[in-house]
Amino acid sequence: MAEGELLIKNGVVYDPINGVKGEKKDICIRDGKVVEEVKNPKVIDAGGRVVMPGGVDIHSHIAGGKVNSGRLFRPEDGRKGLEAKTKVCRMQSGYSVPNTFATGYRYAKMGYTFVMEAAMPPLAARHTHEEIVDIPILDNAAVPLIDNNWMTMDYVKSGDIDLLTAYIAWIIKATKGYGVKIVNPGGTEAWAWAKNCDLNDAVPYFDVTPAEIVKNLAVANEKFEMPHSIHVHGNVLGHPGNYEVTTATYDLVKGIKPSKNRQVMHATHTQFFSYGGTRWGDFESKADAIADYV
């Protein structure tokens, strides 16, 4: 057996970049790289399994404020999912919210090599990165929350795209972030006053609307030529009839030219924004309407 050579046989291969979409084929590896052939490899029979490049989870919550709030809410959860330290792995704990070690190991077991932390409060950025560094195996990045932010809403109200773009640049540099995250734009600020915002409602005391926040951040994001489009969690999550708000949100970025070969909006967990009806009594799925729109 040649050292550093590996043959993965009989797997169903998915490799979108190279146009391989579910073909049963063998993969030859030498010194960590895919090659045409190997002479005397170690053989792994992957029959009945998927073989793919390292999985990429583009939206998860694995570090920082949210998961630590979860740990505080569920201290008893730390007694679940216990796995003792071994020669190669550190101690694991947690089920609903795994500890950092378990997060890395369990993602790796599923074939993932990269996970994006999809909502990093700028004030919690330092600790978010401390946790990311503590997660084994995985590569990570994080997108800072920028929408429900005093300076953002001031610049949106004034219509000063240059200042808004400069502010985004400062946030990205200060937090070591990857992109612009938008969560319930305007609605989170309204929540401080026991209110919420629909797409065209004025944000309390700021005289801007969620629609204006989304559109201006999209324009600034492209002006800044970010690698990722705006990452949008929309308004009125989980409410009957919210699919109309969702399609109206999509309409906001029509006509905005992407600065790179990608979309101008990444709409996240859309299933929660795909409901019809006028009340809970006639609540229904409108996933078909969203799919038709897309």
GIWOBEL-V746890 format. One record per residue. N is the residue number from 0. SS is DSSP state (helix for helix, strand for strand, loop for the rest). Layout:
n	ss
N	SS
N	SS
//
This chain:
n	ss
0	loop
1	loop
2	loop
3	loop
4	strand
5	strand
6	strand
7	strand
8	strand
9	strand
10	strand
11	strand
12	strand
13	strand
14	strand
15	helix
16	helix
17	helix
18	loop
19	strand
20	strand
21	strand
22	strand
23	strand
24	strand
25	strand
26	strand
27	strand
28	strand
29	strand
30	loop
31	loop
32	strand
33	strand
34	strand
35	loop
36	loop
37	loop
38	loop
39	loop
40	loop
41	strand
42	strand
43	strand
44	strand
45	loop
46	loop
47	loop
48	loop
49	strand
50	strand
51	strand
52	loop
53	loop
54	strand
55	strand
56	strand
57	strand
58	strand
59	strand
60	loop
61	loop
62	loop
63	loop
64	helix
65	helix
66	helix
67	helix
68	helix
69	helix
70	helix
71	helix
72	helix
73	loop
74	helix
75	helix
76	helix
77	helix
78	helix
79	loop
80	loop
81	loop
82	strand
83	loop
84	loop
85	loop
86	loop
87	loop
88	loop
89	loop
90	loop
91	strand
92	loop
93	loop
94	loop
95	loop
96	loop
97	loop
98	loop
99	helix
100	helix
101	helix
102	helix
103	helix
104	helix
105	helix
106	helix
107	helix
108	helix
109	loop
110	loop
111	strand
112	strand
113	strand
114	strand
115	strand
116	strand
117	strand
118	strand
119	strand
120	loop
121	helix
122	helix
123	helix
124	helix
125	helix
126	helix
127	helix
128	helix
129	helix
130	helix
131	helix
132	helix
133	helix
134	loop
135	loop
136	loop
137	loop
138	strand
139	strand
140	strand
141	strand
142	strand
143	strand
144	strand
145	loop
146	loop
147	loop
148	loop
149	helix
150	helix
151	helix
152	helix
153	helix
154	helix
155	helix
156	helix
157	helix
158	loop
159	loop
160	helix
161	helix
162	helix
163	helix
164	helix
165	helix
166	helix
167	helix
168	helix
169	helix
170	helix
171	helix
172	helix
173	helix
174	helix
175	loop
176	loop
177	loop
178	loop
179	strand
180	strand
181	strand
182	strand
183	loop
184	loop
185	loop
186	helix
187	helix
188	helix
189	helix
190	helix
191	loop
192	loop
193	loop
194	loop
195	loop
196	loop
197	loop
198	loop
199	loop
200	loop
201	strand
202	loop
203	loop
204	loop
205	loop
206	loop
207	loop
208	strand
209	helix
210	helix
211	helix
212	helix
213	helix
214	helix
215	helix
216	helix
217	helix
218	helix
219	helix
220	helix
221	helix
222	helix
223	loop
224	loop
225	loop
226	loop
227	loop
228	loop
229	strand
230	strand
231	strand
232	strand
233	loop
234	loop
235	loop
236	loop
237	loop
238	loop
239	loop
240	loop
241	loop
242	helix
243	helix
244	helix
245	helix
246	helix
247	helix
248	helix
249	helix
250	helix
251	loop
252	loop
253	loop
254	loop
255	loop
256	loop
257	loop
258	loop
259	loop
260	loop
261	loop
262	loop
263	loop
264	strand
265	strand
266	strand
267	loop
268	loop
269	helix
270	helix
271	helix
272	helix
273	loop
274	strand
275	strand
276	loop
277	loop
278	loop
279	helix
280	helix
281	helix
282	loop
283	strand
284	strand
285	loop
286	helix
287	helix
288	helix
289	helix
290	helix
291	helix
292	helix
293	loop
//
